[in-house]
């Protein structure tokens, strides 16, 4: 089978059919050269509390390491693989010197979500970040009433 490429034969549509995106002229922007190329300041994660669902393996474990490297305290949630969760917690505590713990529970069940969040509050004084990494069809984080502060 051969593929024939044929150029477009019909005339181009009128100019009104084109959509043009305006080009940015950096010289006319009301910014000084110093502020124009500054990056926004990153928020410090030191001593923040992070709850990572599905944090015992794979991407969840890698995310736990990344947050711990920045100084955040980590609560690793798992459903069934307690050994992997304990391993991640031990690695994080030893390598980065942050507080870390594990909490068992299926985040598809509202009562488990409430219990896990309460554990995070008891351990670290609150929840600053939730990484919803667990494989679940329905995660009810927004539906329960827990004071997060």
N, C-alpha and C positions, 0 to 999 in steps of 0.2 A: 504494500500500500504506500502510495506516495502522497505527501501533503503539499498542496499548492498554496502558496501565499499570494494573494491578489491584493494590490493596493486599493484603498477606498476610492471608489469611482465617482460618487456623488459630490456635488459642491458642498463646501463647508456651510454649516448653519449661520444665520446672520449673527452679527456681533452681540446682539442682545441676549443670545442663548449662552454665551460664555459666562462663567463666574470667575471673577478675578479676585485674588486675595491681595490686599494691599501689602506692599513691601515695607518693612520697618526701616526707617531712616534713623539710625542711631544718633546722628548729629542733631536732629531736631527734637529728640526726646528731652523733656525737662529734667534730666538727671546729669549729675556731674560724672566724670569718668571714674572717679573713685567709687561711687555708689552703684554705678551701672553694672559692674561685674562682681560685686560682692555676693558671696553665698549667704543664705540665711543661717543664723546661728542654730546649731543642733541642740535639742533639749537633752540635758544630762539624764542618763538613766541610773546614775549612782543611787543606790538605796531605794529604788522604785520596786514595787512588787509586780511580778508578771505571772499570770496564770496561763499555762500552755496546755490546751486539751490535745490528747493524742501525742504527748511529748516524750514517750518512752522509746520511740524508734524513728528512723528516717528523718524526714523534714522537720518533724516536731522536736527531735533531739538536737538537730543542727540549729534550730531556732533557739532552743534553750541555751546552747553554748554561746550563740551570738549575743543574746541578751546578758548572759552572765559575764561575758568578756567586757561588756560595758559597765559592769558593776551592779546589775539588777539582781534582786532576790527572786528565786524561781520556785513556783509550785508546779510540778509535773503531774498532769492527770493521765491516768491509764485505765483501761478496762480489765484486761486479763493478764498482761505480761508484767507481773510484779518485779521479776528479776531484771528486766531491761530498764524499768523505771528506777529501781534502786541503783543500778549501774550508772545511769545518767546523773542521778542526784549525787552519788559519790564522786564522779568525775568532775562535776561542776564545783562542788564544795572544795575539793582538793586543789584543782587547777586554778580557780579564780578567787577563792576565799570569800565567797558570798554564801548567804543562807539559801538552802535548797531543801525541798521536801517533796514527797509524792503523795497523791491522793487518788484512791481507787474510786471509779464510778463511771457509769454510762451517762454521757451528757445528753442523751436523748430522753432522759427521765428527769422531770423537773425537780424532784426531791433531791436527786444527786447533785444537780447544779447548785441548789441552795446550800447543801452540805459542803460542797467543795469551796464555794465562795466564802462561807463562814469560816472554814479552816484557813483559807488564805488571810482573812481579816484577823483571825486569832494569832497566826504565825507572824505576819508582817505589818499588821496595823491597817490594812486596807488593800484594795485592788486598784492598781494604776493602769495595767494593760491586760487585756484578755486576747490571747491568740487562739482563735477558733480553728484548730487544725484537725480535730477529730472527724472521722468519717461517720456522718450521721445524717439521716434524712430530715430531721427536725430538731433544731437546737433552740430551746426556749429561753435564751439569755434575757430577752427583753420582757418576758412575761412574769417574772417573779419579783416580789417586792422585798429586797434586802437593802438596808442602808449601807452603802459602799464606803462611807467615810469613816 
